[in-house]
Amino acid sequence: MYVYVYVCVSLDRYAVNFVPRESGLHYVHVKLDGVHVPGSPYPVQVGRLDADASRVTAYGDGLYKGFTGTSGVFHVLERGSYVVCRASG
């Protein structure tokens, strides 16, 4: 996945934002004028190494339909915890 989205914070600082689509080890390649900056590519661990998707279920209207300008609500259940999520759009 290539992401070319960045925001200039100052003359020598940038912020990068990306949303990985799956858990695991990802590498963020940072280049300036086509050359890797020192330390690039940077390893980024997304999610937990011991994550078990079979322990999680989700339900609610917010997973199946949505309307612009309103919040969608759905519930995420993981054995031993409970979270209510609101997605706005």
C-alpha positions in Angstrom: 0.0 0.0 0.0 1.4 3.4 -1.0 0.3 6.5 0.8 1.4 9.9 -0.3 -0.5 12.0 2.2 1.5 14.3 4.4 1.0 17.7 6.1 3.8 20.2 6.4 4.1 21.1 10.1 7.0 23.5 9.7 9.9 24.0 7.3 11.6 20.8 8.5 8.8 18.8 10.0 6.0 16.7 8.4 3.2 14.6 9.8 2.0 11.5 8.0 -1.4 9.8 8.4 -2.3 6.4 7.1 -4.8 3.7 8.1 -3.5 0.2 7.7 -6.1 -2.3 6.5 -4.7 -5.3 8.5 -2.8 -6.1 11.6 0.9 -7.1 11.4 4.2 -5.5 10.8 4.2 -2.7 8.3 7.1 -0.5 7.1 6.8 3.2 6.6 9.2 4.4 3.9 10.1 8.1 4.2 12.0 9.7 1.3 13.2 13.2 0.6 13.9 13.9 -3.0 13.6 10.2 -3.7 16.2 9.1 -1.1 15.3 7.4 2.2 15.8 9.6 5.3 18.0 8.1 8.0 16.2 5.2 9.7 13.7 4.7 6.9 11.9 2.4 6.4 10.4 2.5 9.9 8.8 -0.7 11.2 5.3 -0.1 12.7 3.5 -3.0 14.5 -0.2 -2.7 14.0 -2.4 -4.6 16.5 -1.2 -7.1 19.0 1.0 -10.0 18.1 -1.3 -12.3 20.1 -4.6 -10.9 18.8 -7.3 -13.5 18.4 -10.1 -12.4 16.1 -12.2 -15.4 17.1 -12.7 -13.7 20.5 -14.4 -10.6 18.9 -17.9 -10.1 17.6 -19.6 -6.9 16.5 -23.3 -6.0 15.8 -25.5 -3.0 15.3 -27.1 -0.9 12.6 -23.9 1.2 12.3 -22.2 -1.7 10.6 -24.9 -2.2 7.9 -26.2 1.3 7.0 -25.3 4.9 7.5 -26.5 8.4 6.6 -24.4 11.4 5.9 -24.2 13.8 8.8 -25.4 11.3 11.4 -23.7 8.9 13.8 -23.8 5.2 13.4 -23.7 3.1 16.5 -22.4 -0.5 16.7 -21.3 -2.7 19.5 -18.0 -4.6 19.8 -17.8 -7.6 22.1 -14.6 -9.3 23.2 -14.7 -12.0 25.7 -14.0 -10.1 29.0 -14.9 -6.6 27.8 -17.5 -4.5 26.0 -17.2 -1.4 23.9 -19.8 0.8 22.2 -18.4 2.5 19.1 -19.9 5.6 17.3 -18.8 6.3 13.8 -19.7 9.7 12.4 -19.8 10.7 8.8 
